[in-house]
Amino acid sequence: QVRLVESGGGLVQPGESLKLSCTASGIDFSLHAMTWHRQAPGKQRELVASITNSNIINYSESVKGRFSISRDNAKNTVYLQMNNLKPEDTAVYHCKAVRLIPVRTYWGQGTQVTVSS
């Protein structure tokens, strides 16, 4: 059974930091690209950051320079370090595992991040 479990969300003030974790089980983690997405109330889910199994990294323009994605294959875990958080970063953050051959995608259940003063 494949499971992706996110953790690390919470309530913070603007300018503060959070580090999200997503730990996978039931997959060969090292063969999967990992992505972080977020969905705010009333908005579509958007891609925030991605890291391939060869550590190629991309960010959305809205988080570039503030967020950092990394992975630890030994721990089957992908991280999202979020600095200088803004109220518009408030959303449920989900991780996703993607394998291309064969095509497989798996989602976590999400963790809430709220940025408010």
DRENTORKOL-3810 file (N, C-alpha, C; in nm, 4 decimals):
REM DRENTORKOL-3810
@n.u->0.0847; n.v->-0.1191; n.w->0.0000; ca.u->0.0000; ca.v->0.0000; ca.w->0.0000; c.u->0.0885; c.v->0.1244; c.w->0.0000
@n.u->0.0586; n.v->0.2163; n.w->-0.0908; ca.u->0.1360; ca.v->0.3387; ca.w->-0.1019; c.u->0.0778; c.v->0.4441; c.w->-0.0085
@n.u->0.1642; n.v->0.5078; n.w->0.0662; ca.u->0.1221; ca.v->0.6178; ca.w->0.1523; c.u->0.2214; c.v->0.7312; c.w->0.1426
@n.u->0.1674; n.v->0.8529; n.w->0.1348; ca.u->0.2469; ca.v->0.9749; ca.w->0.1457; c.u->0.1866; c.v->1.0543; c.w->0.2611
@n.u->0.2690; n.v->1.0855; n.w->0.3589; ca.u->0.2198; ca.v->1.1528; ca.w->0.4777; c.u->0.2951; c.v->1.2832; c.w->0.4977
@n.u->0.2211; n.v->1.3929; n.w->0.4891; ca.u->0.2794; ca.v->1.5255; ca.w->0.5099; c.u->0.2716; c.v->1.5637; c.w->0.6572
@n.u->0.3651; n.v->1.6464; n.w->0.6987; ca.u->0.3649; ca.v->1.7001; ca.w->0.8341; c.u->0.4383; c.v->1.8329; c.w->0.8348
@n.u->0.4227; n.v->1.9051; n.w->0.9445; ca.u->0.4967; ca.v->2.0297; ca.w->0.9610; c.u->0.4159; c.v->2.1560; c.w->0.9403
@n.u->0.2912; n.v->2.1419; n.w->0.9016; ca.u->0.2091; ca.v->2.2611; ca.w->0.8837; c.u->0.1735; c.v->2.3256; c.w->1.0155
@n.u->0.1128; n.v->2.4428; n.w->1.0078; ca.u->0.0736; ca.v->2.5105; ca.w->1.1299; c.u->0.0349; c.v->2.6540; c.w->1.1041
@n.u->0.0195; n.v->2.7282; n.w->1.2131; ca.u->-0.0157; ca.v->2.8693; ca.w->1.2084; c.u->0.1074; c.v->2.9511; c.w->1.2432
@n.u->0.1457; n.v->3.0407; n.w->1.1526; ca.u->0.2606; ca.v->3.1266; ca.w->1.1760; c.u->0.2252; c.v->3.2690; c.w->1.1378
@n.u->0.3091; n.v->3.3615; n.w->1.1818; ca.u->0.2899; ca.v->3.5021; ca.w->1.1462; c.u->0.3665; c.v->3.5344; c.w->1.0176
@n.u->0.3269; n.v->3.6376; n.w->0.9483; ca.u->0.4009; ca.v->3.6784; ca.w->0.8279; c.u->0.5488; c.v->3.6996; c.w->0.8593
@n.u->0.6334; n.v->3.6526; n.w->0.7678; ca.u->0.7777; ca.v->3.6634; ca.w->0.7850; c.u->0.8424; c.v->3.5446; c.w->0.8524
@n.u->0.7624; n.v->3.4594; n.w->0.9138; ca.u->0.8167; ca.v->3.3413; ca.w->0.9809; c.u->0.8382; c.v->3.2266; c.w->0.8825
@n.u->0.8908; n.v->3.1167; n.w->0.9366; ca.u->0.9268; ca.v->3.0018; ca.w->0.8529; c.u->0.8578; c.v->2.8746; c.w->0.9006
@n.u->0.8424; n.v->2.7819; n.w->0.8082; ca.u->0.7963; ca.v->2.6468; ca.w->0.8381; c.u->0.8724; c.v->2.5506; c.w->0.7479
@n.u->0.8871; n.v->2.4280; n.w->0.7961; ca.u->0.9457; ca.v->2.3236; ca.w->0.7130; c.u->0.8486; c.v->2.2063; c.w->0.7073
@n.u->0.8018; n.v->2.1782; n.w->0.5876; ca.u->0.7121; ca.v->2.0659; ca.w->0.5657; c.u->0.7918; c.v->1.9413; c.w->0.5298
@n.u->0.7398; n.v->1.8284; n.w->0.5703; ca.u->0.7983; ca.v->1.6990; ca.w->0.5347; c.u->0.6910; c.v->1.6116; c.w->0.4721
@n.u->0.7334; n.v->1.5260; n.w->0.3837; ca.u->0.6442; ca.v->1.4281; ca.w->0.3224; c.u->0.7209; c.v->1.2969; c.w->0.3158
@n.u->0.6730; n.v->1.1996; n.w->0.3888; ca.u->0.7393; ca.v->1.0691; ca.w->0.3940; c.u->0.6563; c.v->0.9657; c.w->0.3196
@n.u->0.7225; n.v->0.8946; n.w->0.2300; ca.u->0.6543; ca.v->0.7968; ca.w->0.1461; c.u->0.6847; c.v->0.6554; c.w->0.1921
@n.u->0.5885; n.v->0.5688; n.w->0.1715; ca.u->0.6083; ca.v->0.4262; ca.w->0.1951; c.u->0.5348; c.v->0.3496; c.w->0.0859
@n.u->0.5845; n.v->0.2305; n.w->0.0568; ca.u->0.5193; ca.v->0.1474; ca.w->-0.0444; c.u->0.5625; c.v->0.1754; c.w->-0.1864
@n.u->0.6590; n.v->0.2646; n.w->-0.2056; ca.u->0.7123; ca.v->0.2938; ca.w->-0.3388; c.u->0.8640; c.v->0.2941; c.w->-0.3326
@n.u->0.9258; n.v->0.2791; n.w->-0.4492; ca.u->1.0705; ca.v->0.2973; ca.w->-0.4589; c.u->1.0935; c.v->0.4470; c.w->-0.4731
@n.u->1.1127; n.v->0.5112; n.w->-0.3596; ca.u->1.1149; ca.v->0.6572; ca.w->-0.3544; c.u->1.2176; c.v->0.7167; c.w->-0.4505
@n.u->1.3327; n.v->0.6540; n.w->-0.4628; ca.u->1.4411; ca.v->0.7112; ca.w->-0.5426; c.u->1.4075; c.v->0.7170; c.w->-0.6916
@n.u->1.3062; n.v->0.6451; n.w->-0.7355; ca.u->1.2681; ca.v->0.6441; ca.w->-0.8765; c.u->1.1592; c.v->0.7460; c.w->-0.9084
@n.u->1.1125; n.v->0.8187; n.w->-0.8076; ca.u->1.0017; ca.v->0.9113; ca.w->-0.8257; c.u->1.0470; c.v->1.0557; c.w->-0.8170
@n.u->0.9944; n.v->1.1376; n.w->-0.9068; ca.u->1.0007; ca.v->1.2815; ca.w->-0.8867; c.u->0.9005; c.v->1.3168; c.w->-0.7774
@n.u->0.9324; n.v->1.4198; n.w->-0.7012; ca.u->0.8448; ca.v->1.4616; ca.w->-0.5922; c.u->0.8073; c.v->1.6070; c.w->-0.6125
@n.u->0.6820; n.v->1.6372; n.w->-0.5880; ca.u->0.6345; ca.v->1.7733; ca.w->-0.6060; c.u->0.5521; c.v->1.8166; c.w->-0.4854
@n.u->0.5526; n.v->1.9465; n.w->-0.4618; ca.u->0.4651; ca.v->2.0068; ca.w->-0.3611; c.u->0.3638; c.v->2.0944; c.w->-0.4355
@n.u->0.2405; n.v->2.0808; n.w->-0.3948; ca.u->0.1319; ca.v->2.1603; ca.w->-0.4492; c.u->0.0589; c.v->2.2247; c.w->-0.3322
@n.u->-0.0173; n.v->2.3283; n.w->-0.3619; ca.u->-0.0995; ca.v->2.3885; ca.w->-0.2581; c.u->-0.2350; c.v->2.4281; c.w->-0.3155
@n.u->-0.3328; n.v->2.4290; n.w->-0.2268; ca.u->-0.4668; ca.v->2.4690; ca.w->-0.2675; c.u->-0.5278; c.v->2.5564; c.w->-0.1592
@n.u->-0.5541; n.v->2.6798; n.w->-0.1976; ca.u->-0.6196; ca.v->2.7737; ca.w->-0.1078; c.u->-0.7704; c.v->2.7633; c.w->-0.1284
@n.u->-0.8476; n.v->2.8042; n.w->-0.0281; ca.u->-0.9937; ca.v->2.7967; ca.w->-0.0415; c.u->-1.0429; c.v->2.8711; c.w->-0.1637
@n.u->-1.1244; n.v->2.8047; n.w->-0.2431; ca.u->-1.1815; ca.v->2.8674; ca.w->-0.3609; c.u->-1.0887; c.v->2.8800; c.w->-0.4799
@n.u->-0.9693; n.v->2.8238; n.w->-0.4677; ca.u->-0.8715; ca.v->2.8333; ca.w->-0.5770; c.u->-0.8312; c.v->2.6944; c.w->-0.6245
@n.u->-0.7759; n.v->2.6916; n.w->-0.7460; ca.u->-0.7281; ca.v->2.5654; ca.w->-0.7991; c.u->-0.5962; c.v->2.5265; c.w->-0.7331
@n.u->-0.5719; n.v->2.3969; n.w->-0.7321; ca.u->-0.4441; ca.v->2.3499; ca.w->-0.6803; c.u->-0.3330; c.v->2.3954; c.w->-0.7730
@n.u->-0.2235; n.v->2.4429; n.w->-0.7151; ca.u->-0.1118; ca.v->2.4904; ca.w->-0.7957; c.u->0.0177; c.v->2.4215; c.w->-0.7548
@n.u->0.1038; n.v->2.4039; n.w->-0.8546; ca.u->0.2358; ca.v->2.3472; ca.w->-0.8302; c.u->0.3246; c.v->2.4517; c.w->-0.7663
@n.u->0.3905; n.v->2.4140; n.w->-0.6581; ca.u->0.4775; ca.v->2.5068; ca.w->-0.5856; c.u->0.6245; c.v->2.4792; c.w->-0.6158
@n.u->0.6621; n.v->2.3520; n.w->-0.6072; ca.u->0.8026; ca.v->2.3155; ca.w->-0.6260; c.u->0.8114; c.v->2.1697; c.w->-0.6672
@n.u->0.9182; n.v->2.1374; n.w->-0.7388; ca.u->0.9380; ca.v->1.9999; ca.w->-0.7810; c.u->1.0858; c.v->1.9648; c.w->-0.7751
@n.u->1.1113; n.v->1.8360; n.w->-0.7526; ca.u->1.2490; ca.v->1.7855; ca.w->-0.7539; c.u->1.2454; c.v->1.6478; c.w->-0.8179
@n.u->1.3267; n.v->1.6300; n.w->-0.9222; ca.u->1.3288; ca.v->1.5012; ca.w->-0.9909; c.u->1.4153; c.v->1.4014; c.w->-0.9140
@n.u->1.4164; n.v->1.2781; n.w->-0.9629; ca.u->1.4995; ca.v->1.1776; ca.w->-0.8963; c.u->1.6476; c.v->1.2027; c.w->-0.9225
@n.u->1.6779; n.v->1.2948; n.w->-1.0132; ca.u->1.8174; ca.v->1.3352; ca.w->-1.0340; c.u->1.8429; c.v->1.4753; c.w->-0.9801
@n.u->1.7518; n.v->1.5191; n.w->-0.8910; ca.u->1.7682; ca.v->1.6460; ca.w->-0.8180; c.u->1.7632; c.v->1.7710; c.w->-0.9053
@n.u->1.6893; n.v->1.7655; n.w->-1.0143; ca.u->1.6584; ca.v->1.8867; ca.w->-1.0898; c.u->1.5398; c.v->1.9527; c.w->-1.0216
@n.u->1.5543; n.v->2.0808; n.w->-0.9917; ca.u->1.4575; ca.v->2.1520; ca.w->-0.9081; c.u->1.3945; c.v->2.2672; c.w->-0.9845
@n.u->1.2653; n.v->2.2871; n.w->-0.9602; ca.u->1.1948; ca.v->2.4022; ca.w->-1.0158; c.u->1.0973; c.v->2.4579; c.w->-0.9118
@n.u->1.0732; n.v->2.5873; n.w->-0.9219; ca.u->0.9810; ca.v->2.6564; ca.w->-0.8323; c.u->0.8837; c.v->2.7409; c.w->-0.9125
@n.u->0.7677; n.v->2.7616; n.w->-0.8536; ca.u->0.6774; ca.v->2.8593; ca.w->-0.9119; c.u->0.7324; c.v->2.9984; c.w->-0.8831
@n.u->0.6938; n.v->3.0933; n.w->-0.9664; ca.u->0.7445; ca.v->3.2287; ca.w->-0.9496; c.u->0.7022; c.v->3.2888; c.w->-0.8154
@n.u->0.5875; n.v->3.2472; n.w->-0.7668; ca.u->0.5352; ca.v->3.3056; ca.w->-0.6437; c.u->0.6160; c.v->3.2679; c.w->-0.5198
@n.u->0.6959; n.v->3.1603; n.w->-0.5273; ca.u->0.7716; ca.v->3.1170; ca.w->-0.4096; c.u->0.9224; c.v->3.1194; c.w->-0.4320
@n.u->0.9639; n.v->3.1471; n.w->-0.5547; ca.u->1.1068; ca.v->3.1455; ca.w->-0.5861; c.u->1.1816; c.v->3.2430; c.w->-0.4972
@n.u->1.2910; n.v->3.1949; n.w->-0.4383; ca.u->1.3708; ca.v->3.2787; ca.w->-0.3493; c.u->1.3281; c.v->3.2703; c.w->-0.2039
@n.u->1.2109; n.v->3.2129; n.w->-0.1779; ca.u->1.1619; ca.v->3.2002; ca.w->-0.0401; c.u->1.1492; c.v->3.0542; c.w->0.0026
@n.u->1.1143; n.v->2.9664; n.w->-0.0901; ca.u->1.0954; ca.v->2.8244; ca.w->-0.0592; c.u->1.2114; c.v->2.7439; c.w->-0.1158
@n.u->1.2386; n.v->2.6324; n.w->-0.0490; ca.u->1.3454; ca.v->2.5425; ca.w->-0.0941; c.u->1.2992; c.v->2.3979; c.w->-0.0791
@n.u->1.3096; n.v->2.3227; n.w->-0.1881; ca.u->1.2712; ca.v->2.1822; ca.w->-0.1856; c.u->1.3963; c.v->2.0960; c.w->-0.1811
@n.u->1.3897; n.v->1.9880; n.w->-0.1085; ca.u->1.5012; ca.v->1.8940; ca.w->-0.1009; c.u->1.4465; c.v->1.7544; c.w->-0.0742
@n.u->1.5304; n.v->1.6559; n.w->-0.0937; ca.u->1.4875; ca.v->1.5186; ca.w->-0.0698; c.u->1.5990; c.v->1.4395; c.w->-0.0031
@n.u->1.5578; n.v->1.3402; n.w->0.0746; ca.u->1.6510; ca.v->1.2481; ca.w->0.1382; c.u->1.6030; c.v->1.1080; c.w->0.1020
@n.u->1.6657; n.v->1.0483; n.w->0.0043; ca.u->1.6219; ca.v->0.9169; ca.w->-0.0424; c.u->1.6383; c.v->0.8091; c.w->0.0647
@n.u->1.7347; n.v->0.8267; n.w->0.1525; ca.u->1.7553; ca.v->0.7286; ca.w->0.2589; c.u->1.6382; c.v->0.7271; c.w->0.3569
@n.u->1.5687; n.v->0.8412; n.w->0.3669; ca.u->1.4547; ca.v->0.8521; ca.w->0.4590; c.u->1.3214; c.v->0.8530; c.w->0.3860
@n.u->1.3255; n.v->0.8351; n.w->0.2529; ca.u->1.2023; ca.v->0.8385; ca.w->0.1726; c.u->1.1216; c.v->0.9652; c.w->0.1980
@n.u->1.1911; n.v->1.0757; n.w->0.2096; ca.u->1.1267; ca.v->1.1998; ca.w->0.2518; c.u->1.1660; c.v->1.3159; c.w->0.1619
@n.u->1.0668; n.v->1.3979; n.w->0.1312; ca.u->1.0896; ca.v->1.5237; ca.w->0.0610; c.u->1.0492; c.v->1.6369; c.w->0.1552
@n.u->1.1243; n.v->1.7458; n.w->0.1471; ca.u->1.1026; ca.v->1.8590; ca.w->0.2366; c.u->1.0681; c.v->1.9843; c.w->0.1569
@n.u->0.9997; n.v->2.0749; n.w->0.2244; ca.u->0.9759; ca.v->2.2073; ca.w->0.1688; c.u->1.0033; c.v->2.3085; c.w->0.2793
@n.u->1.1168; n.v->2.3744; n.w->0.2677; ca.u->1.1512; ca.v->2.4810; ca.w->0.3613; c.u->1.0876; c.v->2.6102; c.w->0.3111
@n.u->1.0054; n.v->2.6704; n.w->0.3934; ca.u->0.9322; ca.v->2.7897; ca.w->0.3541; c.u->0.9736; c.v->2.9043; c.w->0.4448
@n.u->1.0376; n.v->3.0036; n.w->0.3851; ca.u->1.0837; ca.v->3.1200; ca.w->0.4602; c.u->1.0057; c.v->3.2445; c.w->0.4189
@n.u->1.0100; n.v->3.3447; n.w->0.5047; ca.u->0.9438; ca.v->3.4718; ca.w->0.4757; c.u->0.7995; c.v->3.4491; c.w->0.4288
@n.u->0.7266; n.v->3.3735; n.w->0.5071; ca.u->0.5901; ca.v->3.3377; ca.w->0.4669; c.u->0.4994; c.v->3.4596; c.w->0.4608
@n.u->0.4059; n.v->3.4558; n.w->0.3680; ca.u->0.3122; ca.v->3.5643; ca.w->0.3459; c.u->0.1691; c.v->3.5108; c.w->0.3638
@n.u->0.0752; n.v->3.5993; n.w->0.3925; ca.u->-0.0639; ca.v->3.5528; ca.w->0.4057; c.u->-0.1130; c.v->3.4771; c.w->0.2822
@n.u->-0.0653; n.v->3.5162; n.w->0.1644; ca.u->-0.1093; ca.v->3.4484; ca.w->0.0426; c.u->-0.0513; c.v->3.3086; c.w->0.0269
@n.u->0.0380; n.v->3.2691; n.w->0.1169; ca.u->0.0873; ca.v->3.1311; ca.w->0.1169; c.u->-0.0073; c.v->3.0373; c.w->0.1926
@n.u->-0.1087; n.v->3.0941; n.w->0.2549; ca.u->-0.2051; ca.v->3.0119; ca.w->0.3280; c.u->-0.2762; c.v->2.9160; c.w->0.2340
@n.u->-0.2685; n.v->2.7876; n.w->0.2666; ca.u->-0.3268; ca.v->2.6839; ca.w->0.1810; c.u->-0.3068; c.v->2.5478; c.w->0.2470
@n.u->-0.3696; n.v->2.4488; n.w->0.1895; ca.u->-0.3366; ca.v->2.3100; ca.w->0.2225; c.u->-0.2265; c.v->2.2666; c.w->0.1266
@n.u->-0.1176; n.v->2.2162; n.w->0.1816; ca.u->-0.0030; ca.v->2.1756; ca.w->0.1018; c.u->-0.0007; c.v->2.0236; c.w->0.0897
@n.u->0.0074; n.v->1.9789; n.w->-0.0360; ca.u->0.0094; ca.v->1.8365; ca.w->-0.0656; c.u->0.1398; c.v->1.7993; c.w->-0.1336
@n.u->0.1894; n.v->1.6803; n.w->-0.1053; ca.u->0.3016; ca.v->1.6294; ca.w->-0.1834; c.u->0.2497; c.v->1.5235; c.w->-0.2801
@n.u->0.3251; n.v->1.5061; n.w->-0.3874; ca.u->0.2896; ca.v->1.4083; ca.w->-0.4886; c.u->0.4151; c.v->1.3363; c.w->-0.5343
@n.u->0.4020; n.v->1.2069; n.w->-0.5549; ca.u->0.5105; ca.v->1.1264; ca.w->-0.6105; c.u->0.4742; c.v->1.0909; c.w->-0.7537
@n.u->0.5687; n.v->1.1072; n.w->-0.8437; ca.u->0.5435; ca.v->1.0840; ca.w->-0.9854; c.u->0.6508; c.v->0.9925; c.w->-1.0423
@n.u->0.6047; n.v->0.8876; n.w->-1.1062; ca.u->0.6968; ca.v->0.7999; ca.w->-1.1793; c.u->0.6500; c.v->0.7947; c.w->-1.3229
@n.u->0.7420; n.v->0.8012; n.w->-1.4181; ca.u->0.7050; ca.v->0.8101; ca.w->-1.5590; c.u->0.6971; c.v->0.6747; c.w->-1.6279
@n.u->0.7812; n.v->0.5797; n.w->-1.5876; ca.u->0.7822; ca.v->0.4498; ca.w->-1.6525; c.u->0.7776; c.v->0.3413; c.w->-1.5469
@n.u->0.6642; n.v->0.2748; n.w->-1.5254; ca.u->0.5331; ca.v->0.3080; ca.w->-1.5805; c.u->0.4770; c.v->0.4340; c.w->-1.5150
@n.u->0.3743; n.v->0.4901; n.w->-1.5743; ca.u->0.3160; ca.v->0.6126; ca.w->-1.5206; c.u->0.2413; c.v->0.5828; c.w->-1.3913
@n.u->0.2855; n.v->0.6507; n.w->-1.2855; ca.u->0.2215; ca.v->0.6352; ca.w->-1.1547; c.u->0.2259; c.v->0.7699; c.w->-1.0847
@n.u->0.1155; n.v->0.8073; n.w->-1.0199; ca.u->0.1149; ca.v->0.9266; ca.w->-0.9358; c.u->0.0433; c.v->0.8942; c.w->-0.8059
@n.u->0.0959; n.v->0.9497; n.w->-0.6992; ca.u->0.0393; ca.v->0.9279; ca.w->-0.5669; c.u->0.0375; c.v->1.0610; c.w->-0.4921
@n.u->-0.0713; n.v->1.0858; n.w->-0.4206; ca.u->-0.0884; ca.v->1.2104; ca.w->-0.3456; c.u->-0.0933; c.v->1.1836; c.w->-0.1964
@n.u->-0.0430; n.v->1.2813; n.w->-0.1212; ca.u->-0.0634; ca.v->1.2802; ca.w->0.0220; c.u->-0.1930; c.v->1.3499; c.w->0.0571
@n.u->-0.2291; n.v->1.3441; n.w->0.1846; ca.u->-0.3590; ca.v->1.3974; ca.w->0.2274; c.u->-0.3544; c.v->1.5475; c.w->0.2536
@n.u->-0.2339; n.v->1.6001; n.w->0.2659; ca.u->-0.2189; ca.v->1.7441; ca.w->0.2831; c.u->-0.1959; c.v->1.7869; c.w->0.4269
@n.u->-0.1341; n.v->1.9037; n.w->0.4403; ca.u->-0.1126; ca.v->1.9650; ca.w->0.5716; c.u->-0.1444; c.v->2.1140; c.w->0.5594
@n.u->-0.2136; n.v->2.1672; n.w->0.6582; ca.u->-0.2606; ca.v->2.3061; ca.w->0.6524; c.u->-0.1494; c.v->2.4017; c.w->0.6945
@n.u->-0.1297; n.v->2.5032; n.w->0.6137; ca.u->-0.0392; ca.v->2.6138; ca.w->0.6473; c.u->-0.1223; c.v->2.7408; c.w->0.6495
@n.u->-0.1185; n.v->2.8098; n.w->0.7612; ca.u->-0.1917; ca.v->2.9351; ca.w->0.7766; c.u->-0.0947; c.v->3.0435; c.w->0.8193
@n.u->-0.0932; n.v->3.1508; n.w->0.7413; ca.u->-0.0049; ca.v->3.2636; ca.w->0.7698; c.u->-0.0939; c.v->3.3833; c.w->0.8018
@n.u->-0.0896; n.v->3.4246; n.w->0.9258; ca.u->-0.1794; ca.v->3.5311; ca.w->0.9692; c.u->-0.1214; c.v->3.6017; c.w->1.0907
@n.u->-0.1455; n.v->3.7317; n.w->1.0961; ca.u->-0.1034; ca.v->3.8081; ca.w->1.2126; c.u->-0.2169; c.v->3.8178; c.w->1.3142
END
